[in-house]
């Protein structure tokens, strides 16, 4: 009787698992059928800044490869693409034209940007026809960045600082470098638009305070390897020297999306080389935020959230 009871329990659990799989499959099929009936076709466009560095670009292409299957798993999203905002093709305009040619009705744009900047507030909305910002329109014209208003409806997701991903990412990288936390200072180096220094500074302070609390470092500073189209190693030197005035060593972390030889090696590296006895006083690895499993999961999660918004918009239209 006990053996029969055990088998009965096993088969009951197995039946429940099968039923769950069947229900899930039915729900996915129902969602796909609803889209087919309504003529809705949803795509996802991962948008990044763009770079002259092939290493940098590959990191963003790898990000799409890592998330594509998960994003398309239930059949709701029919395709994913990656676009470079400037410097490179495929551009945002190029990709949106492709989505239109392939019959997509809705496109979710996921910006792989750290925090606020004219790119996410003005440039991207202007490129895709959501906004007519005069300053952005002039800048885009000068930089020969094409604007294109797609037939598909567009939905723009928030930046990465929407979550605590950056904090966790920087913490993990600091933990690999730190050797004597009480005697070290943390230095964060970024690159952004000068008009948003206040917002970037607030982000860096939040990240630094989180890391300091976790590892025991008690001092921090931040600097810029450059602002838009202006590069300056001295800013890195100044930020490092600020913590070395009170600490024996500095832990330097580039808060940059991907690895670009110009930034991580040339500019930040030159700034470090100006520090006296930098081999013993500066701990640095020329890495970046990507690759990061948490970023990948964020892309999947934010896409899922916006798919629901797209579907709601379709029902209300």
C-alpha positions as CSV (number, residue, x, y, z in Angstrom):
1,X,0.0,0.0,0.0
2,X,2.9,2.4,0.8
3,X,4.5,1.6,-2.6
4,X,1.1,2.3,-4.3
5,X,0.8,5.5,-2.4
6,X,4.2,6.7,-3.5
7,X,3.5,5.9,-7.1
8,X,0.1,7.6,-6.9
9,X,1.8,10.7,-5.5
10,X,4.4,10.6,-8.2
11,X,1.9,10.3,-11.0
12,X,-0.2,13.1,-9.5
13,X,2.8,15.4,-9.6
14,X,3.7,14.3,-13.1
15,X,0.1,15.0,-14.3
16,X,0.2,18.4,-12.7
17,X,3.5,19.2,-14.5
18,X,2.1,18.1,-17.8
19,X,-1.1,20.1,-17.3
20,X,1.0,23.2,-16.5
21,X,3.0,22.8,-19.7
22,X,-0.1,22.3,-21.7
23,X,-1.8,25.3,-20.2
24,X,1.3,27.4,-20.8
25,X,1.5,26.2,-24.4
26,X,-2.2,27.0,-24.9
27,X,-1.7,30.5,-23.4
28,X,1.2,31.1,-25.7
29,X,-0.7,29.9,-28.7
30,X,-3.7,32.0,-27.7
31,X,-1.5,35.1,-27.5
32,X,0.0,34.3,-30.9
33,X,-3.4,33.7,-32.4
34,X,-4.7,36.9,-31.0
35,X,-1.8,38.8,-32.6
36,X,-2.4,37.0,-35.9
37,X,-6.1,37.9,-35.8
38,X,-5.5,41.5,-35.0
39,X,-2.6,41.7,-37.5
40,X,-0.3,42.8,-34.7
41,X,3.4,42.1,-35.1
42,X,5.8,43.2,-32.3
43,X,9.6,43.7,-32.7
44,X,12.3,44.8,-30.3
45,X,15.1,47.2,-31.2
46,X,18.1,47.4,-28.8
47,X,19.5,50.9,-29.3
48,X,23.1,51.9,-28.2
49,X,25.3,54.9,-28.7
50,X,27.6,53.5,-31.3
51,X,31.4,53.5,-31.4
52,X,34.4,53.4,-33.8
53,X,35.7,50.5,-31.7
54,X,34.9,47.1,-33.1
55,X,35.3,45.6,-29.6
56,X,32.7,48.0,-28.3
57,X,30.2,47.2,-31.1
58,X,30.6,43.5,-30.7
59,X,29.7,43.7,-27.0
60,X,26.3,45.2,-28.0
61,X,25.8,42.6,-30.7
62,X,26.6,39.9,-28.3
63,X,24.0,41.3,-25.9
64,X,21.3,40.9,-28.5
65,X,22.5,37.3,-29.2
66,X,22.3,36.5,-25.5
67,X,18.7,37.8,-25.0
68,X,17.1,37.0,-28.3
69,X,15.8,33.5,-27.6
70,X,14.4,34.5,-24.2
71,X,12.6,37.6,-25.7
72,X,11.0,35.5,-28.5
73,X,10.4,32.4,-26.4
74,X,6.6,32.7,-26.1
75,X,6.1,33.8,-29.7
76,X,4.7,37.3,-28.9
77,X,7.8,39.1,-30.1
78,X,8.5,38.2,-33.7
79,X,12.0,39.7,-34.1
80,X,14.9,41.5,-32.5
81,X,17.5,43.9,-33.9
82,X,20.3,46.1,-32.8
83,X,20.9,49.7,-33.9
84,X,23.8,52.1,-33.4
85,X,22.7,55.7,-32.9
86,X,25.7,57.2,-34.5
87,X,29.1,56.4,-36.1
88,X,27.9,53.0,-37.5
89,X,25.3,51.2,-39.5
90,X,22.8,49.7,-39.0
91,X,21.4,53.0,-37.7
92,X,18.1,53.4,-35.9
93,X,16.5,54.7,-39.2
94,X,17.9,51.7,-41.1
95,X,16.4,49.2,-38.6
96,X,13.0,50.9,-38.4
97,X,12.8,50.8,-42.2
98,X,13.5,47.1,-42.0
99,X,10.8,46.6,-39.4
100,X,8.4,48.4,-41.7
101,X,9.4,46.4,-44.7
102,X,8.8,43.2,-42.7
103,X,5.3,44.3,-41.7
104,X,5.8,45.0,-38.0
105,X,3.1,47.0,-36.4
106,X,4.8,47.8,-33.1
107,X,8.5,48.3,-32.2
108,X,9.8,48.5,-28.6
109,X,13.1,50.5,-28.4
110,X,15.3,49.5,-25.5
111,X,18.1,52.0,-25.0
112,X,21.3,50.5,-23.6
113,X,22.3,53.8,-21.9
114,X,23.3,54.3,-18.3
115,X,21.4,57.4,-17.3
116,X,19.8,60.6,-18.6
117,X,21.3,62.5,-21.5
118,X,20.1,64.4,-24.6
119,X,20.3,61.1,-26.5
120,X,17.4,59.5,-24.6
121,X,15.5,62.7,-23.8
122,X,15.7,64.4,-27.2
123,X,17.8,62.7,-29.9
124,X,16.2,59.2,-30.1
125,X,12.6,60.6,-29.8
126,X,13.5,63.1,-32.6
127,X,15.1,60.4,-34.8
128,X,12.0,58.2,-34.6
129,X,9.5,61.0,-35.1
130,X,8.1,61.1,-31.5
131,X,9.5,64.6,-31.0
132,X,10.6,67.7,-32.9
133,X,13.4,69.1,-30.8
134,X,15.1,72.0,-32.7
135,X,18.5,71.5,-31.1
136,X,18.5,67.8,-31.7
137,X,17.3,68.2,-35.3
138,X,20.2,70.6,-36.0
139,X,22.8,68.3,-34.3
140,X,21.5,65.2,-36.1
141,X,21.7,67.1,-39.4
142,X,25.3,68.1,-38.7
143,X,26.3,64.6,-37.7
144,X,24.4,63.2,-40.7
145,X,22.2,61.0,-38.6
146,X,19.1,60.1,-40.5
147,X,15.6,60.6,-39.1
148,X,12.8,58.3,-39.9
149,X,9.2,58.1,-38.7
150,X,8.1,54.5,-39.0
151,X,4.7,53.2,-39.9
152,X,5.0,51.0,-36.9
153,X,4.1,52.4,-33.5
154,X,7.2,53.0,-31.3
155,X,7.6,52.6,-27.6
156,X,10.7,53.8,-25.8
157,X,11.8,52.0,-22.6
158,X,13.8,53.6,-19.8
159,X,17.6,53.6,-19.2
160,X,19.6,51.2,-17.1
161,X,19.6,53.4,-14.0
162,X,15.9,52.5,-13.7
163,X,17.2,49.6,-11.5
164,X,20.1,48.8,-9.2
165,X,22.0,46.9,-11.9
166,X,24.8,49.5,-12.1
167,X,25.4,49.3,-8.4
168,X,25.7,45.6,-8.4
169,X,27.9,45.6,-11.5
170,X,30.4,48.1,-10.1
171,X,30.4,46.3,-6.7
172,X,31.4,43.0,-8.4
173,X,34.2,44.6,-10.3
174,X,35.5,46.4,-7.2
175,X,35.5,43.2,-5.2
176,X,37.9,41.7,-7.8
177,X,40.3,44.7,-7.4
178,X,40.2,45.7,-3.7
179,X,43.0,44.5,-1.5
180,X,42.9,46.6,1.6
181,X,39.5,48.5,1.7
182,X,40.1,50.8,4.7
183,X,43.2,52.2,3.0
184,X,41.6,52.6,-0.5
185,X,39.5,55.2,-2.2
186,X,37.0,54.4,-5.0
187,X,37.3,56.3,-8.3
188,X,34.5,56.1,-10.8
189,X,35.2,57.3,-14.4
190,X,32.4,58.0,-16.8
191,X,31.7,59.7,-20.2
192,X,28.6,61.8,-20.9
193,X,27.1,65.1,-21.8
194,X,28.4,68.0,-19.8
195,X,24.9,69.5,-19.5
196,X,23.9,66.5,-17.4
197,X,26.9,66.5,-15.0
198,X,24.7,67.0,-12.0
199,X,22.6,63.9,-12.8
200,X,25.6,61.8,-13.6
201,X,27.3,63.0,-10.4
202,X,24.2,61.9,-8.4
203,X,24.3,58.5,-10.0
204,X,28.0,58.1,-9.3
205,X,27.5,59.1,-5.7
206,X,24.7,56.6,-5.2
207,X,26.8,53.8,-6.8
208,X,29.9,54.7,-4.7
209,X,28.0,54.8,-1.4
210,X,26.5,51.4,-2.1
211,X,29.9,49.9,-2.9
212,X,31.6,51.6,0.1
213,X,29.0,50.1,2.4
214,X,29.5,46.7,1.0
215,X,33.3,46.4,0.9
216,X,34.4,48.9,3.6
217,X,36.0,51.6,1.4
218,X,35.5,55.0,3.1
219,X,36.3,57.5,0.4
220,X,35.4,58.1,-3.2
221,X,35.5,60.5,-6.1
222,X,34.5,60.5,-9.7
223,X,35.7,62.0,-13.0
224,X,35.3,62.0,-16.7
225,X,37.4,60.4,-19.4
226,X,35.6,63.0,-21.5
227,X,32.4,64.7,-22.4
228,X,30.7,64.5,-25.8
229,X,33.5,64.6,-28.4
230,X,36.0,66.0,-25.9
231,X,38.5,63.7,-24.3
232,X,40.7,64.6,-21.3
233,X,43.0,62.2,-19.4
234,X,43.7,65.0,-16.8
235,X,40.1,64.6,-15.4
236,X,40.9,61.0,-14.5
237,X,44.3,62.0,-13.0
238,X,42.5,64.7,-10.8
239,X,39.8,62.2,-9.6
240,X,42.5,59.6,-8.6
241,X,44.7,62.2,-6.9
242,X,41.7,63.4,-4.9
243,X,41.4,60.1,-3.1
244,X,45.1,59.5,-2.9
245,X,45.5,62.7,-0.9
246,X,43.9,60.7,2.0
247,X,44.3,57.1,1.0
248,X,47.2,54.8,0.1
249,X,45.6,53.3,-2.9
250,X,42.9,54.0,-5.5
251,X,40.5,51.5,-7.0
252,X,39.6,52.9,-10.5
253,X,36.4,51.6,-12.2
254,X,35.2,52.7,-15.7
255,X,31.5,53.2,-15.6
256,X,31.1,52.6,-19.3
257,X,28.7,50.4,-21.2
258,X,31.3,48.5,-23.2
259,X,35.1,48.3,-23.8
260,X,36.5,51.0,-26.1
261,X,40.2,51.1,-26.5
262,X,40.1,54.9,-26.8
263,X,38.5,55.3,-23.4
264,X,39.6,52.4,-21.2
265,X,43.1,52.1,-22.5
266,X,44.2,55.4,-24.0
267,X,42.4,58.1,-22.0
268,X,41.9,56.5,-18.6
269,X,45.3,54.7,-19.0
270,X,47.1,58.0,-19.7
271,X,45.4,59.6,-16.7
272,X,46.6,56.8,-14.5
273,X,50.1,57.0,-15.9
274,X,50.3,60.6,-14.6
275,X,50.0,59.4,-11.0
276,X,53.3,59.0,-9.2
277,X,54.1,55.4,-8.3
278,X,50.8,54.3,-10.1
279,X,51.9,50.7,-10.3
280,X,51.6,50.4,-6.6
281,X,49.0,53.0,-5.8
282,X,46.3,52.4,-8.5
283,X,44.3,49.3,-9.0
284,X,42.6,49.2,-12.4
285,X,41.2,46.8,-15.0
286,X,40.2,48.3,-18.4
287,X,36.8,46.5,-18.3
288,X,33.2,47.7,-18.7
289,X,29.6,47.0,-17.6
290,X,29.1,44.4,-20.4
291,X,29.0,41.5,-20.4
292,X,26.6,41.2,-17.4
293,X,23.9,38.6,-16.9
294,X,21.9,41.1,-14.9
295,X,21.8,43.5,-17.8
296,X,20.7,40.7,-20.0
297,X,17.8,39.8,-17.6
298,X,16.9,43.5,-17.4
299,X,16.5,43.7,-21.2
300,X,14.3,40.6,-21.1
301,X,12.2,41.9,-18.2
302,X,11.7,45.5,-19.6
303,X,10.8,44.0,-22.9
304,X,8.1,41.8,-21.3
305,X,6.8,44.8,-19.4
306,X,6.5,46.9,-22.6
307,X,5.0,44.0,-24.6
308,X,2.0,44.3,-22.2
309,X,1.8,48.0,-22.9
310,X,1.9,47.4,-26.6
311,X,-0.9,44.9,-26.3
312,X,-3.0,47.2,-24.2
313,X,-2.4,50.0,-26.7
314,X,-3.6,47.7,-29.5
315,X,-6.8,46.9,-27.6
316,X,-7.5,50.5,-26.9
317,X,-6.9,51.7,-30.5
